[in-house]
Amino acid sequence: MGYNFLHHNAIKLIKKLIKENKIGNVISAKSQFGTYMPDWHKNEDYKKSYASNADMGGGVVLTSIHEQNYLTDLFGEAVEVKAMKTGGNLLDIKAEEGAEILMRHESGVVSNIHLNFYQKPYYRNCQVIGAEGTIYWDFLIPEVKILYKDKTEIIKTGKGAFELLDESYTEQMHHFTEVIKGNSKPVVI
């Protein structure tokens, strides 16, 4: 199983900042992903895509799994989950087009995830809220911010959003080959 966002510079930095206790005890996290599915592939009928059909493994929750994955990597497995569909058939697809997910993790952190296939423009972000500050990441801006009461630290993560995304796939492939060679343990089990 491969999850390239576990190899994304921003997610790796967020994990490091949490381990270094940069924002104190983590209380909660919020993550959002929104995209307009009809714009994905201009020459294809999006309604025929696997993502549009639950019986093909589609729907926003399974298709847009990155947020659930990296939040469980950061805070432990979900021990309690609540969810609601959103959208109400805006796209005329045979799967859920939006979801609000609330998870309580093994660590006690509560995370909230918003996913949708109907948002314009594309949007993806994450914030981790601690007792001493907040870590904030916007996918389209190659930096991670640490917001405190009286100051903000900005840490650059690379050249650009899509270069970082490409690098995450490359890092995932490198990790896979290292696991095959027996030089590394899988980050996903």
N, C-alpha and C positions, 0 to 999 in steps of 0.2 A: 504494500500500500504506500503510495507516495502523496505527500502533502507538501507542495513546494513552499507554502508560506512559513513552514517551520524553518526554512533556510533563507528567508527574506531578512535582509540586514536590519530593517526596523523592528521586526518581531524578535529577532535575536537580541537586539539592543534593549528592548522593553523587558525581556526576560532577565537580562543582566542587571538592569536598573532595579528590578524588583528584588533580585537576590542580594544586591548591595544595600537594600533597605533605603533607597533614595527618597521614597515618599512615605516612609514609615509603614506601619501595619496596613496592608491592603484590605479595603472594606468591600469595594464593589468595582465592577467594570462594565463598560458599555461599548458595544461594537455595532457598526452599521455597514450594510452593503446594499446599494441600490443601483439598478441598471435598467435600461429600456430594452427588453428582449427583442422586439421587432427590428431593432437596429443591429443586432449581432452579425448577421450574415445577409448582406443586401440582396443576394441572388437566390436566397432560399426562403421557403415558406416556414416561418418560425413555428407555426402550429403543428408541423410535422416533425419537429425536432424532438429528440428524446427528452429534453428539458421541459417540454410542454405536455408530456404524457406520463402520468403516474405509473401506468402499467409498463412503461419502458424504464422506470427508475428515475423519472424526472420530478419536477417540482422544485421550488426555490430552496427547500430545506436540504435536499440531497444534492442538488446541483451546486449550490453555493455553500459548501460545507466548511470552507476555510475558517470562518469565524468560530464555529463550534469547536473545530479542531485546535486552533491555536489557544483559545481560552481554556480548554481542558488541559493542554500542555502547560500553560502558565499556572493554573490553579488546581489541577487534579480533576479526576473524573466527576461527572455530574451525579449527585446522589438524589437530587430532586429536580424535576423538570415540569414546567407549565408552559403551554403554548396556545396561541390563537392565530387563526388565519386572518389575513388582511387582503384587501383588494376588491373582493366581491365580483370576480369574473370580468375585470376590465379588459383583459387580453383575449378572452374567449379560448382559454386553453383547458386541458383536461388534467390539471394538477394545480396545487396551491401556487399562487403567484406572489404571495407575501405572507410573512409570518413574524410574530413577536414571540420571542422565546426567553423565558426566565429560567436560569439554572442556579442551583446551589451546589457548589463544588465541595469536594472532600476537605479542602482547606478552610471552608466556612465562607469563602468569598461568594458573593451573589453576582452573577453576570446577566446582563440584558442584551439580547441580540435582536436587531431589526434587519430583516432580509426582504428584498422585493425585486420583481422583474418589471416594474412599471415606472421607475423613477427617471426623470430627466433633470439635469444631466447625471452621468455616472458619479457615484459617490461611495467612498469606502473610508472608514475611520475606526479608531479605537481610543478609548480613554480608560485609564486605570486610576481609580480614586483611592488615595491612601489617607491616613490620619495627618500626614504632614504636607501633602501636595498631590498633584495630579500629573500623570504622564499622558501626553496627547500625541496621536499620530494621525495624519491625513495622508492616505495612499498617494495622492497626486502631488504632494510636496515632499521632497526627499530629506526629511528631517523628523526628529522626535523632540518634542518640547517637554520640559519638566517645569510645571507651573507651581510656584509657591505663593504664599500670601503677598510677599513684597518683591518678588523677582521671578524671572523666567529664564531658564537655561535652554539653549537650542543646540542640539547635536545633529550635525549633517550626517546623512546615511549614504549618500552617493550622488551621482550626477543627475539622474532624473527618474521619475516613477517607473517608466517602462523599461529602462535599462536595469533598474533594481529588480523588476519582475523577471526579466530574462536571466539575470544573475541567479535568482532563486531557483529557476529550473536547472541551470547549469550546476549549481551547488547540490541540488537534489540528485542529479545524475552522478556526480562525483561521489556523493555519500553512498549511493546504491552500489557503485563499483567497489568502494572500500568495504562495504558489508559483504559483498560476494567474495572478495579476496580474504575475508576473515580479519581484516584490519580494524573494523569498527562494528559496534553494535547498532542495530536499527533504532532510529529515533521514534519510530512508530511500531507498536507491537500489535 
